[in-house]
């Protein structure tokens, strides 16, 4: 439990409320934020955990009229229009504006910690049945998926339909033009390079969508005797290396809009076009999503001619790092294995295998969005750790 409140007072001409805690620490809360987040039934709909207060009714220059300590665990504020608001100590402590408190809240809500890897990856494994029927195992699976970016689920039945069950376990799967699930096997007149026996170089799936799927599932139903090994690489690890090795190349890849295209018929007919940067970065310049699929990169390239060769040079350097033996991890799936990985971070590929008269290799694939996965992770954590 959070410490009780020792003392509370208005400060900075009433624009802030200062709270002194029993453990000796202190917090400062802007009054406009306090008024905006009044928890009374008039301002907040508790059944929906949503704000009812309209922004046009908020005075951004508001100051407190009076602030009192209701008891050790609650403060009460009277505003200039006589509206009163009460705030619980625990609620306030969690939302403290200090750097430490904000970092703690970020960690709690988004699990931002990442574990980078190269060819030395110890591929995390969890039994499929445990994930399906045990909350601790499902929670552990999703935490590891977020942190490491890849987890192998073992022991699923070697038949179609297991991914539908996995989708129900987290919520629902992401529907795309290739259907709710899709079959990776050698097909005549393939509408996708994955549906051949050729080598697939490192890529992320579906950068032609404005919001590419966050998580990918691949279930091995049948595996060829020769070839067909899977390859994965930690794209964020490689981005960090590229940024150190060649900041200019990194800058080009994180600022150039590349055209992607995908046209055909599957679940329905489609004509997709999209512009993506190969490396999407946040405000700190850290990679947050990789959008790289050489197969669907368009022949159309909407940049000035003199910028084309420098772009290719930058991409070549990135691609060389992806393919270097210190970065990539190679494994071979067996029937019943389901690999689950972060499609925004982990690039995957496949070694070629011999083509024959019958299907010798068959994977079923599906997608989920990170929104869905993180939602399930938070709900499982609440249940497993029995937290409010």
Secondary structure as a PSIPRED ss2 file (coil, helix, strand):
# PSIPRED VFORMAT (PSIPRED V4.0)

   1 X C   1.000  0.000  0.000
   2 X C   1.000  0.000  0.000
   3 X C   1.000  0.000  0.000
   4 X C   1.000  0.000  0.000
   5 X E   0.000  0.000  1.000
   6 X E   0.000  0.000  1.000
   7 X E   0.000  0.000  1.000
   8 X E   0.000  0.000  1.000
   9 X E   0.000  0.000  1.000
  10 X E   0.000  0.000  1.000
  11 X E   0.000  0.000  1.000
  12 X C   1.000  0.000  0.000
  13 X C   1.000  0.000  0.000
  14 X C   1.000  0.000  0.000
  15 X C   1.000  0.000  0.000
  16 X E   0.000  0.000  1.000
  17 X E   0.000  0.000  1.000
  18 X E   0.000  0.000  1.000
  19 X E   0.000  0.000  1.000
  20 X E   0.000  0.000  1.000
  21 X E   0.000  0.000  1.000
  22 X C   1.000  0.000  0.000
  23 X C   1.000  0.000  0.000
  24 X C   1.000  0.000  0.000
  25 X C   1.000  0.000  0.000
  26 X E   0.000  0.000  1.000
  27 X E   0.000  0.000  1.000
  28 X E   0.000  0.000  1.000
  29 X E   0.000  0.000  1.000
  30 X E   0.000  0.000  1.000
  31 X H   0.000  1.000  0.000
  32 X H   0.000  1.000  0.000
  33 X H   0.000  1.000  0.000
  34 X H   0.000  1.000  0.000
  35 X H   0.000  1.000  0.000
  36 X H   0.000  1.000  0.000
  37 X C   1.000  0.000  0.000
  38 X C   1.000  0.000  0.000
  39 X C   1.000  0.000  0.000
  40 X C   1.000  0.000  0.000
  41 X C   1.000  0.000  0.000
  42 X C   1.000  0.000  0.000
  43 X C   1.000  0.000  0.000
  44 X E   0.000  0.000  1.000
  45 X E   0.000  0.000  1.000
  46 X C   1.000  0.000  0.000
  47 X C   1.000  0.000  0.000
  48 X C   1.000  0.000  0.000
  49 X C   1.000  0.000  0.000
  50 X E   0.000  0.000  1.000
  51 X E   0.000  0.000  1.000
  52 X C   1.000  0.000  0.000
  53 X C   1.000  0.000  0.000
  54 X C   1.000  0.000  0.000
  55 X H   0.000  1.000  0.000
  56 X H   0.000  1.000  0.000
  57 X H   0.000  1.000  0.000
  58 X C   1.000  0.000  0.000
  59 X C   1.000  0.000  0.000
  60 X C   1.000  0.000  0.000
  61 X C   1.000  0.000  0.000
  62 X C   1.000  0.000  0.000
  63 X C   1.000  0.000  0.000
  64 X E   0.000  0.000  1.000
  65 X E   0.000  0.000  1.000
  66 X E   0.000  0.000  1.000
  67 X E   0.000  0.000  1.000
  68 X E   0.000  0.000  1.000
  69 X E   0.000  0.000  1.000
  70 X E   0.000  0.000  1.000
  71 X E   0.000  0.000  1.000
  72 X C   1.000  0.000  0.000
  73 X C   1.000  0.000  0.000
  74 X E   0.000  0.000  1.000
  75 X E   0.000  0.000  1.000
  76 X E   0.000  0.000  1.000
  77 X E   0.000  0.000  1.000
  78 X E   0.000  0.000  1.000
  79 X E   0.000  0.000  1.000
  80 X C   1.000  0.000  0.000
  81 X C   1.000  0.000  0.000
  82 X C   1.000  0.000  0.000
  83 X C   1.000  0.000  0.000
  84 X E   0.000  0.000  1.000
  85 X E   0.000  0.000  1.000
  86 X E   0.000  0.000  1.000
  87 X E   0.000  0.000  1.000
  88 X E   0.000  0.000  1.000
  89 X H   0.000  1.000  0.000
  90 X H   0.000  1.000  0.000
  91 X H   0.000  1.000  0.000
  92 X H   0.000  1.000  0.000
  93 X H   0.000  1.000  0.000
  94 X H   0.000  1.000  0.000
  95 X C   1.000  0.000  0.000
  96 X C   1.000  0.000  0.000
  97 X C   1.000  0.000  0.000
  98 X C   1.000  0.000  0.000
  99 X H   0.000  1.000  0.000
 100 X H   0.000  1.000  0.000
 101 X H   0.000  1.000  0.000
 102 X H   0.000  1.000  0.000
 103 X H   0.000  1.000  0.000
 104 X H   0.000  1.000  0.000
 105 X H   0.000  1.000  0.000
 106 X H   0.000  1.000  0.000
 107 X H   0.000  1.000  0.000
 108 X H   0.000  1.000  0.000
 109 X H   0.000  1.000  0.000
 110 X H   0.000  1.000  0.000
 111 X C   1.000  0.000  0.000
 112 X C   1.000  0.000  0.000
 113 X C   1.000  0.000  0.000
 114 X C   1.000  0.000  0.000
 115 X C   1.000  0.000  0.000
 116 X C   1.000  0.000  0.000
 117 X C   1.000  0.000  0.000
 118 X C   1.000  0.000  0.000
 119 X C   1.000  0.000  0.000
 120 X C   1.000  0.000  0.000
 121 X C   1.000  0.000  0.000
 122 X C   1.000  0.000  0.000
 123 X C   1.000  0.000  0.000
 124 X E   0.000  0.000  1.000
 125 X E   0.000  0.000  1.000
 126 X E   0.000  0.000  1.000
 127 X E   0.000  0.000  1.000
 128 X H   0.000  1.000  0.000
 129 X H   0.000  1.000  0.000
 130 X H   0.000  1.000  0.000
 131 X H   0.000  1.000  0.000
 132 X H   0.000  1.000  0.000
 133 X H   0.000  1.000  0.000
 134 X C   1.000  0.000  0.000
 135 X H   0.000  1.000  0.000
 136 X H   0.000  1.000  0.000
 137 X H   0.000  1.000  0.000
 138 X H   0.000  1.000  0.000
 139 X H   0.000  1.000  0.000
 140 X H   0.000  1.000  0.000
 141 X H   0.000  1.000  0.000
 142 X H   0.000  1.000  0.000
 143 X H   0.000  1.000  0.000
 144 X H   0.000  1.000  0.000
 145 X H   0.000  1.000  0.000
 146 X H   0.000  1.000  0.000
 147 X H   0.000  1.000  0.000
 148 X H   0.000  1.000  0.000
 149 X C   1.000  0.000  0.000
 150 X E   0.000  0.000  1.000
 151 X E   0.000  0.000  1.000
 152 X E   0.000  0.000  1.000
 153 X E   0.000  0.000  1.000
 154 X E   0.000  0.000  1.000
 155 X C   1.000  0.000  0.000
 156 X C   1.000  0.000  0.000
 157 X C   1.000  0.000  0.000
 158 X C   1.000  0.000  0.000
 159 X C   1.000  0.000  0.000
 160 X C   1.000  0.000  0.000
 161 X C   1.000  0.000  0.000
 162 X H   0.000  1.000  0.000
 163 X H   0.000  1.000  0.000
 164 X H   0.000  1.000  0.000
 165 X H   0.000  1.000  0.000
 166 X H   0.000  1.000  0.000
 167 X H   0.000  1.000  0.000
 168 X H   0.000  1.000  0.000
 169 X H   0.000  1.000  0.000
 170 X H   0.000  1.000  0.000
 171 X C   1.000  0.000  0.000
 172 X C   1.000  0.000  0.000
 173 X C   1.000  0.000  0.000
 174 X C   1.000  0.000  0.000
 175 X C   1.000  0.000  0.000
 176 X E   0.000  0.000  1.000
 177 X C   1.000  0.000  0.000
 178 X C   1.000  0.000  0.000
 179 X E   0.000  0.000  1.000
 180 X C   1.000  0.000  0.000
 181 X C   1.000  0.000  0.000
 182 X E   0.000  0.000  1.000
 183 X E   0.000  0.000  1.000
 184 X E   0.000  0.000  1.000
 185 X C   1.000  0.000  0.000
 186 X C   1.000  0.000  0.000
 187 X C   1.000  0.000  0.000
 188 X C   1.000  0.000  0.000
 189 X C   1.000  0.000  0.000
 190 X C   1.000  0.000  0.000
 191 X C   1.000  0.000  0.000
 192 X C   1.000  0.000  0.000
 193 X H   0.000  1.000  0.000
 194 X H   0.000  1.000  0.000
 195 X H   0.000  1.000  0.000
 196 X C   1.000  0.000  0.000
 197 X C   1.000  0.000  0.000
 198 X C   1.000  0.000  0.000
 199 X C   1.000  0.000  0.000
 200 X E   0.000  0.000  1.000
 201 X E   0.000  0.000  1.000
 202 X E   0.000  0.000  1.000
 203 X E   0.000  0.000  1.000
 204 X C   1.000  0.000  0.000
 205 X C   1.000  0.000  0.000
 206 X C   1.000  0.000  0.000
 207 X C   1.000  0.000  0.000
 208 X C   1.000  0.000  0.000
 209 X C   1.000  0.000  0.000
 210 X C   1.000  0.000  0.000
 211 X C   1.000  0.000  0.000
 212 X C   1.000  0.000  0.000
 213 X C   1.000  0.000  0.000
 214 X C   1.000  0.000  0.000
 215 X E   0.000  0.000  1.000
 216 X E   0.000  0.000  1.000
 217 X E   0.000  0.000  1.000
 218 X E   0.000  0.000  1.000
 219 X E   0.000  0.000  1.000
 220 X E   0.000  0.000  1.000
 221 X E   0.000  0.000  1.000
 222 X E   0.000  0.000  1.000
 223 X C   1.000  0.000  0.000
 224 X C   1.000  0.000  0.000
 225 X C   1.000  0.000  0.000
 226 X C   1.000  0.000  0.000
 227 X C   1.000  0.000  0.000
 228 X C   1.000  0.000  0.000
 229 X C   1.000  0.000  0.000
 230 X E   0.000  0.000  1.000
 231 X E   0.000  0.000  1.000
 232 X E   0.000  0.000  1.000
 233 X E   0.000  0.000  1.000
 234 X E   0.000  0.000  1.000
 235 X H   0.000  1.000  0.000
 236 X H   0.000  1.000  0.000
 237 X H   0.000  1.000  0.000
 238 X H   0.000  1.000  0.000
 239 X H   0.000  1.000  0.000
 240 X H   0.000  1.000  0.000
 241 X H   0.000  1.000  0.000
 242 X H   0.000  1.000  0.000
 243 X H   0.000  1.000  0.000
 244 X H   0.000  1.000  0.000
 245 X H   0.000  1.000  0.000
 246 X C   1.000  0.000  0.000
 247 X H   0.000  1.000  0.000
 248 X H   0.000  1.000  0.000
 249 X H   0.000  1.000  0.000
 250 X H   0.000  1.000  0.000
 251 X H   0.000  1.000  0.000
 252 X H   0.000  1.000  0.000
 253 X H   0.000  1.000  0.000
 254 X C   1.000  0.000  0.000
 255 X C   1.000  0.000  0.000
 256 X C   1.000  0.000  0.000
 257 X E   0.000  0.000  1.000
 258 X E   0.000  0.000  1.000
 259 X E   0.000  0.000  1.000
 260 X E   0.000  0.000  1.000
 261 X E   0.000  0.000  1.000
 262 X E   0.000  0.000  1.000
 263 X E   0.000  0.000  1.000
 264 X E   0.000  0.000  1.000
 265 X E   0.000  0.000  1.000
 266 X C   1.000  0.000  0.000
 267 X C   1.000  0.000  0.000
 268 X C   1.000  0.000  0.000
 269 X E   0.000  0.000  1.000
 270 X E   0.000  0.000  1.000
 271 X E   0.000  0.000  1.000
 272 X E   0.000  0.000  1.000
 273 X E   0.000  0.000  1.000
 274 X E   0.000  0.000  1.000
 275 X E   0.000  0.000  1.000
 276 X E   0.000  0.000  1.000
 277 X E   0.000  0.000  1.000
 278 X C   1.000  0.000  0.000
 279 X E   0.000  0.000  1.000
 280 X E   0.000  0.000  1.000
 281 X E   0.000  0.000  1.000
 282 X C   1.000  0.000  0.000
 283 X C   1.000  0.000  0.000
 284 X C   1.000  0.000  0.000
 285 X C   1.000  0.000  0.000
 286 X C   1.000  0.000  0.000
 287 X E   0.000  0.000  1.000
 288 X E   0.000  0.000  1.000
 289 X E   0.000  0.000  1.000
 290 X E   0.000  0.000  1.000
 291 X C   1.000  0.000  0.000
 292 X C   1.000  0.000  0.000
 293 X C   1.000  0.000  0.000
 294 X C   1.000  0.000  0.000
 295 X C   1.000  0.000  0.000
 296 X C   1.000  0.000  0.000
 297 X E   0.000  0.000  1.000
 298 X C   1.000  0.000  0.000
 299 X C   1.000  0.000  0.000
 300 X C   1.000  0.000  0.000
 301 X C   1.000  0.000  0.000
 302 X C   1.000  0.000  0.000
 303 X C   1.000  0.000  0.000
 304 X C   1.000  0.000  0.000
 305 X H   0.000  1.000  0.000
 306 X H   0.000  1.000  0.000
 307 X H   0.000  1.000  0.000
 308 X H   0.000  1.000  0.000
 309 X H   0.000  1.000  0.000
 310 X H   0.000  1.000  0.000
 311 X H   0.000  1.000  0.000
 312 X H   0.000  1.000  0.000
 313 X H   0.000  1.000  0.000
 314 X H   0.000  1.000  0.000
 315 X H   0.000  1.000  0.000
 316 X H   0.000  1.000  0.000
 317 X H   0.000  1.000  0.000
 318 X H   0.000  1.000  0.000
 319 X H   0.000  1.000  0.000
 320 X H   0.000  1.000  0.000
 321 X H   0.000  1.000  0.000
 322 X H   0.000  1.000  0.000
 323 X H   0.000  1.000  0.000
 324 X C   1.000  0.000  0.000
 325 X C   1.000  0.000  0.000
 326 X C   1.000  0.000  0.000
 327 X C   1.000  0.000  0.000
 328 X E   0.000  0.000  1.000
 329 X E   0.000  0.000  1.000
 330 X E   0.000  0.000  1.000
 331 X E   0.000  0.000  1.000
 332 X C   1.000  0.000  0.000
 333 X C   1.000  0.000  0.000
 334 X C   1.000  0.000  0.000
 335 X C   1.000  0.000  0.000
 336 X C   1.000  0.000  0.000
 337 X C   1.000  0.000  0.000
 338 X E   0.000  0.000  1.000
 339 X E   0.000  0.000  1.000
 340 X E   0.000  0.000  1.000
 341 X E   0.000  0.000  1.000
 342 X E   0.000  0.000  1.000
 343 X C   1.000  0.000  0.000
 344 X C   1.000  0.000  0.000
 345 X C   1.000  0.000  0.000
 346 X E   0.000  0.000  1.000
 347 X E   0.000  0.000  1.000
 348 X E   0.000  0.000  1.000
 349 X E   0.000  0.000  1.000
 350 X E   0.000  0.000  1.000
 351 X C   1.000  0.000  0.000
 352 X C   1.000  0.000  0.000
 353 X C   1.000  0.000  0.000
 354 X C   1.000  0.000  0.000
 355 X C   1.000  0.000  0.000
 356 X C   1.000  0.000  0.000
 357 X C   1.000  0.000  0.000
 358 X C   1.000  0.000  0.000
 359 X C   1.000  0.000  0.000
 360 X C   1.000  0.000  0.000
 361 X C   1.000  0.000  0.000
 362 X E   0.000  0.000  1.000
 363 X E   0.000  0.000  1.000
 364 X E   0.000  0.000  1.000
 365 X E   0.000  0.000  1.000
 366 X E   0.000  0.000  1.000
 367 X E   0.000  0.000  1.000
 368 X E   0.000  0.000  1.000
 369 X C   1.000  0.000  0.000
 370 X H   0.000  1.000  0.000
 371 X H   0.000  1.000  0.000
 372 X H   0.000  1.000  0.000
 373 X H   0.000  1.000  0.000
 374 X H   0.000  1.000  0.000
 375 X H   0.000  1.000  0.000
 376 X H   0.000  1.000  0.000
 377 X H   0.000  1.000  0.000
 378 X H   0.000  1.000  0.000
 379 X H   0.000  1.000  0.000
 380 X H   0.000  1.000  0.000
 381 X H   0.000  1.000  0.000
 382 X H   0.000  1.000  0.000
 383 X H   0.000  1.000  0.000
 384 X H   0.000  1.000  0.000
 385 X C   1.000  0.000  0.000
 386 X C   1.000  0.000  0.000
 387 X C   1.000  0.000  0.000
 388 X C   1.000  0.000  0.000
